[in-house]
């Protein structure tokens, strides 16, 4: 299957914009054939959220399309590889695919956030990025249902990875070890609260960018881009499924403490997490994630 549009290319301005803002809308990246394939398959893959943190979505699934040949075809396409290398200026490792579905007039999705779950098991300074694309059209003047994202040259989420997340988990660990009362509500408040208190939310809402998407369009954004879901309003489309592909620098290192921190909700409040990737992608602190046994059978297909 041809997965990438044959005439797709990025310009020097596109590269500059991505490096300045942290995101770039890639118009017409994916082929009609690929989008139709994913549209036909996505419904049987998605599941009702298993935990409260994902409950803003109608259905969700982490670790989706594992070892799917058409995903491998994306990663192996020469145009795609050239595009990703031009934009990020590095070699990349594909780690995970995930999908989220919003239901018309009901689902709120995620508020302002960063990708702590998907990038929370690597070192803060290691590069990570996401390729996100909806499987239905998105019109910001009509039904909406896409995302809003803040340019990193306005407000970067780097401080969340560097300082806030480590402090949140240190706080929770100290509370738990000293038998002080804490709860899943505390966890959710601490994870979402810093980016969604009234002052910060007002700033992010002001600078947030919201684009329309035709089928085949995709958004690439690095892990420091603060983003949120946009509600799917009244209109013809009943639900909005979207797929996200996660990438790290090919030499990204496993951060064992951060990975173990992601287990706090599961261990202490029986909070079913959406994925166990953070536990199995590395063993010792500092391991190169590309050396994970998880990828031993298909590493050559995952590296760009």
C-alpha positions as CSV (number, residue, x, y, z in Angstrom):
1,X,0.0,0.0,0.0
2,X,1.2,3.5,-0.8
3,X,0.8,5.3,2.5
4,X,2.4,8.7,1.8
5,X,1.2,11.1,-0.9
6,X,3.8,10.9,-3.7
7,X,4.0,14.7,-4.2
8,X,4.4,15.6,-0.5
9,X,7.3,17.7,0.5
10,X,8.3,20.3,3.1
11,X,9.9,23.6,2.4
12,X,12.7,25.4,4.2
13,X,10.1,27.7,5.8
14,X,8.3,24.6,7.1
15,X,11.5,23.5,8.8
16,X,12.0,26.9,10.3
17,X,8.4,27.1,11.5
18,X,8.6,23.7,13.2
19,X,11.8,24.5,15.0
20,X,10.5,27.9,16.1
21,X,7.0,26.8,17.2
22,X,7.4,23.1,17.9
23,X,4.6,22.1,15.6
24,X,3.7,22.0,11.9
25,X,0.6,21.2,10.0
26,X,1.5,18.7,7.2
27,X,-1.1,19.2,4.5
28,X,-1.9,16.0,2.4
29,X,0.8,13.8,4.0
30,X,-1.1,10.5,4.0
31,X,-2.6,8.8,1.0
32,X,-6.4,8.3,0.5
33,X,-5.7,4.5,0.5
34,X,-4.1,4.6,4.0
35,X,-6.8,6.8,5.5
36,X,-9.5,4.4,4.2
37,X,-7.7,1.4,5.6
38,X,-7.4,3.0,9.1
39,X,-11.0,4.2,9.0
40,X,-12.2,0.7,8.3
41,X,-10.1,-0.8,11.0
42,X,-10.2,1.7,13.8
43,X,-13.6,1.0,15.2
44,X,-12.8,-2.6,16.1
45,X,-9.6,-1.5,17.8
46,X,-10.9,1.2,20.2
47,X,-12.2,0.5,23.7
48,X,-14.2,2.2,26.4
49,X,-11.7,4.0,28.8
50,X,-10.5,1.7,31.6
51,X,-9.6,4.6,34.0
52,X,-10.8,8.0,35.0
53,X,-7.8,9.9,33.5
54,X,-8.9,8.8,30.0
55,X,-12.6,9.3,30.7
56,X,-12.9,12.5,28.7
57,X,-12.9,10.3,25.6
58,X,-15.6,8.1,24.2
59,X,-13.1,5.3,23.4
60,X,-9.4,5.1,23.5
61,X,-6.6,2.6,22.9
62,X,-2.8,2.7,23.6
63,X,-0.4,0.3,21.8
64,X,-2.7,0.1,18.8
65,X,-1.8,-1.3,15.4
66,X,1.2,-3.1,16.8
67,X,3.3,-4.8,14.0
68,X,0.8,-3.6,11.4
69,X,2.4,-3.8,8.0
70,X,0.8,-0.5,6.8
71,X,2.3,1.3,9.8
72,X,5.6,-0.2,8.9
73,X,5.0,1.1,5.3
74,X,4.6,4.6,6.7
75,X,7.9,4.4,8.6
76,X,9.7,2.9,5.6
77,X,8.5,5.3,3.0
78,X,11.4,7.4,1.7
79,X,9.4,10.6,1.5
80,X,8.2,10.1,5.1
81,X,11.7,9.4,6.4
82,X,13.2,12.4,4.6
83,X,10.4,14.6,6.0
84,X,10.9,13.5,9.6
85,X,14.7,13.9,9.3
86,X,14.4,17.3,7.8
87,X,12.1,18.6,10.5
88,X,13.7,17.0,13.6
89,X,17.3,17.0,12.4
90,X,17.9,13.6,14.0
91,X,17.2,9.9,13.6
92,X,14.0,8.7,15.4
93,X,12.6,5.5,17.0
94,X,8.9,4.8,16.7
95,X,7.7,3.7,20.1
96,X,4.0,3.5,20.2
97,X,0.7,4.2,18.4
98,X,-2.5,5.3,20.2
99,X,-5.9,6.5,19.3
100,X,-8.6,8.7,20.9
101,X,-12.2,9.1,19.9
102,X,-14.5,12.1,20.8
103,X,-18.2,11.7,20.8
104,X,-20.3,14.5,19.4
105,X,-21.6,17.0,22.1
106,X,-20.4,14.7,24.9
107,X,-16.6,14.0,25.1
108,X,-14.4,16.7,26.5
109,X,-11.1,14.9,25.8
110,X,-8.0,16.1,27.7
111,X,-7.6,19.7,29.1
112,X,-4.3,21.4,28.6
113,X,-1.5,18.8,29.1
114,X,1.8,17.4,27.9
115,X,2.5,13.8,26.9
116,X,3.7,12.6,30.4
117,X,2.4,9.1,29.8
118,X,4.0,8.5,26.5
119,X,7.2,10.5,27.1
120,X,7.4,10.2,30.9
121,X,9.7,7.2,30.9
122,X,12.6,8.9,29.0
123,X,14.9,11.6,30.2
124,X,13.5,15.1,30.2
125,X,16.1,16.4,27.9
126,X,15.6,13.6,25.3
127,X,13.7,14.6,22.2
128,X,10.2,13.3,21.6
129,X,7.5,14.1,19.1
130,X,4.1,13.0,18.0
131,X,2.4,12.7,14.6
132,X,-1.3,13.2,15.1
133,X,-4.0,12.9,12.5
134,X,-7.8,12.6,12.5
135,X,-9.7,10.0,10.5
136,X,-12.6,12.4,9.8
137,X,-12.4,16.0,8.4
138,X,-12.1,18.8,11.0
139,X,-13.6,22.3,10.3
140,X,-12.8,24.9,12.9
141,X,-15.6,27.1,11.6
142,X,-18.3,24.4,12.0
143,X,-18.2,21.2,14.1
144,X,-14.6,21.5,15.3
145,X,-13.4,18.4,17.3
146,X,-9.6,18.8,16.7
147,X,-6.9,20.1,19.0
148,X,-5.5,23.4,20.2
149,X,-1.7,23.7,20.6
150,X,0.5,26.5,21.9
151,X,3.7,27.5,20.1
152,X,6.7,26.8,22.2
153,X,8.2,30.2,21.4
154,X,5.2,31.6,23.4
155,X,4.8,29.0,26.2
156,X,6.9,25.8,26.3
157,X,5.9,22.8,28.3
158,X,9.6,22.0,29.1
159,X,9.2,23.2,32.6
160,X,6.6,20.5,33.2
161,X,9.0,17.8,32.3
162,X,12.0,19.4,34.0
163,X,10.4,20.6,37.3
164,X,6.7,20.2,37.8
165,X,6.2,16.5,37.0
166,X,9.2,15.4,39.2
167,X,8.0,17.5,42.0
168,X,4.5,16.2,41.7
169,X,5.7,12.6,41.9
170,X,8.1,13.4,44.7
171,X,5.2,14.9,46.7
172,X,3.0,11.8,46.1
173,X,5.8,9.4,47.0
174,X,6.6,11.3,50.3
175,X,2.9,11.4,51.2
176,X,2.5,7.7,50.6
177,X,5.7,6.6,52.4
178,X,4.7,8.6,55.5
179,X,1.2,7.2,55.4
180,X,-0.4,10.6,54.9
181,X,-3.8,10.7,53.2
182,X,-3.8,11.2,49.5
183,X,-6.1,10.1,46.7
184,X,-6.5,9.7,43.0
185,X,-8.3,13.1,43.0
186,X,-5.0,14.6,44.4
187,X,-3.1,12.9,41.6
188,X,-5.4,14.2,38.8
189,X,-5.4,17.7,40.3
190,X,-1.6,17.8,40.5
191,X,-1.2,16.4,37.0
192,X,-3.7,18.6,35.2
193,X,-3.9,21.6,37.6
194,X,-0.7,23.5,36.8
195,X,-1.6,24.0,33.2
196,X,-5.3,24.5,33.8
197,X,-5.5,27.0,36.7
198,X,-7.3,30.1,35.7
199,X,-4.3,32.3,35.0
200,X,-2.3,29.8,33.0
201,X,-5.4,28.6,31.2
202,X,-6.2,32.1,30.1
203,X,-2.7,32.5,28.7
204,X,-2.8,29.1,26.9
205,X,-6.3,29.7,25.5
206,X,-5.1,33.1,24.1
207,X,-2.0,31.6,22.3
208,X,-3.5,28.3,21.3
209,X,-3.7,27.5,17.6
210,X,-6.6,25.4,16.2
211,X,-6.4,24.2,12.6
212,X,-8.8,22.6,10.2
213,X,-7.8,19.2,8.8
214,X,-8.7,17.5,5.5
215,X,-8.4,13.7,5.3
216,X,-4.7,12.9,4.9
217,X,-3.5,16.0,6.9
218,X,-1.4,15.5,10.0
219,X,0.2,17.5,12.7
220,X,3.7,16.9,14.0
221,X,4.5,18.4,17.4
222,X,7.4,18.0,19.8
223,X,6.9,16.9,23.4
224,X,7.2,20.4,24.8
225,X,4.1,21.6,22.9
226,X,1.2,22.1,25.4
227,X,-2.0,21.0,23.8
228,X,-5.7,20.1,24.5
229,X,-8.7,18.4,22.9
230,X,-11.4,20.6,21.3
231,X,-15.0,19.4,21.7
232,X,-16.8,17.9,18.7
233,X,-19.9,20.1,18.4
234,X,-23.3,19.5,16.8
235,X,-23.1,18.5,13.2
236,X,-23.0,15.5,10.7
237,X,-20.0,13.7,12.2
238,X,-21.0,11.5,15.1
239,X,-17.5,10.8,16.5
240,X,-13.9,11.9,15.8
241,X,-11.3,9.1,15.9
242,X,-7.7,10.2,15.6
243,X,-4.4,8.3,15.6
244,X,-1.1,9.4,17.2
245,X,2.3,8.0,16.4
246,X,5.0,8.6,19.1
247,X,8.7,9.0,18.3
248,X,11.8,9.5,20.4
249,X,15.4,10.3,19.5
250,X,17.0,7.1,18.5
251,X,19.4,7.4,21.4
252,X,16.8,8.4,24.0
253,X,17.6,6.9,27.4
254,X,15.2,5.1,29.9
255,X,14.5,7.0,33.1
256,X,13.7,4.3,35.6
257,X,12.5,6.6,38.3
258,X,10.1,8.5,36.0
259,X,8.8,5.1,34.7
260,X,8.2,3.8,38.2
261,X,6.4,7.1,39.2
262,X,3.8,6.4,36.5
263,X,2.8,3.3,38.5
264,X,1.8,5.2,41.6
265,X,-1.9,5.4,40.6
266,X,-2.1,1.7,39.8
267,X,-0.2,0.5,42.9
268,X,-1.9,2.7,45.5
269,X,-5.4,3.3,44.1
270,X,-6.1,0.4,41.9
271,X,-6.2,2.8,39.0
272,X,-6.0,0.8,35.8
273,X,-3.4,2.5,33.5
274,X,-3.8,2.7,29.7
275,X,-0.5,1.0,28.9
276,X,2.4,-0.8,30.5
277,X,5.0,0.3,27.9
278,X,6.8,2.4,30.5
279,X,7.6,-0.8,32.5
280,X,8.8,-3.0,29.7
281,X,10.7,-0.6,27.3
282,X,13.7,-0.5,29.6
283,X,15.2,-2.3,32.6
284,X,18.0,-0.2,34.1
285,X,18.3,3.5,34.3
286,X,20.1,4.9,31.3
287,X,19.3,2.0,29.0
288,X,18.9,3.0,25.3
289,X,15.3,2.3,24.5
290,X,16.2,1.1,21.0
291,X,18.0,-1.8,22.8
292,X,14.7,-2.9,24.4
293,X,13.8,-6.6,24.0
294,X,10.3,-5.2,23.1
295,X,11.8,-4.1,19.7
296,X,14.2,-6.9,19.0
297,X,12.0,-8.4,16.2
298,X,11.3,-5.2,14.3
299,X,13.9,-2.6,15.3
300,X,15.0,-2.1,11.7
301,X,11.4,-1.2,10.8
302,X,11.0,1.3,13.7
303,X,14.1,3.4,13.1
304,X,14.0,6.4,10.8
